Amino acid sequence: MEQRPVGSSGLVVSRLGLGTATWGRDTDPDDAAAQLVAFREAGGTLLDIGPWYVCEQTEPLVGRLLQDVVPRDELVLAASCTRIAPTATATWSSSSAARRQRHARTPPDPASPGDRR
């Protein structure tokens, strides 16, 4: 599988990533393990564990699979943080650029842990 650099960080990851959105919910542990093994054998290294769509069972399942099935040091875990804002068309991002822009023009939202200064 083709590998690509992540900006100028020196980190290189597979062009395709494997999402874990359904693991533990619609995908049982055996199927998740089979997906992870097939992905790794195909040269995949980028595992998307974004917290936005993770159900209660996903995180422990990913942890077990990285301990028992595929070594953790063979994968790069991609986690991001976004949430739907009060308006249906807006989103919130935890990227450093978005935080700087938000903090420059608005006071912190006490209900949002991501907006603490």
Residue, then its C-alpha position, 0 to 999 in steps of 0.5 A: m500500500e502506498q505510504r505518504p508523509v504527514g506534512s513536514s512532521g516526518l511521520v509516514v502513514s498508509r494512503l488509506g486508513l481503517g476506521t473503527a466506527t462500527w467496532g464493538r457496535d455493529t462489528d463483533p470483536d472477531d470481525a474487527a480483528a480480521q479487518l485489522v489483520a487484513f489491513r495490516e497485511a495489505g500494508g495499512t498503518l493508519l487506524d482512525i479511532g476518532p472519538w466522535y463515533v466511538c461507542e463504549q465498546t470500541e476503545p477497549l476493543v481497540g486496546r485489546l486488538l493492539q495488545d493481542v492481534v497487531p503490535r501497537d508500534e506497527l500502527v499510527l492512531a488518528a484521533s480527532c475531536t469535533r462536535i456539532a455546535p448548537t446550530a445544525t450547520a456549524t461544527w467545532s474543531s479542537s485544532s490549534a488553528a481553530r482554537r486560536q481563531r475562536h479564542a481571539r474573537t469569543p469568550p470561552d464557553p463554560a459548558s465546553p471543556g475544550d474551551r478552557r484557557 
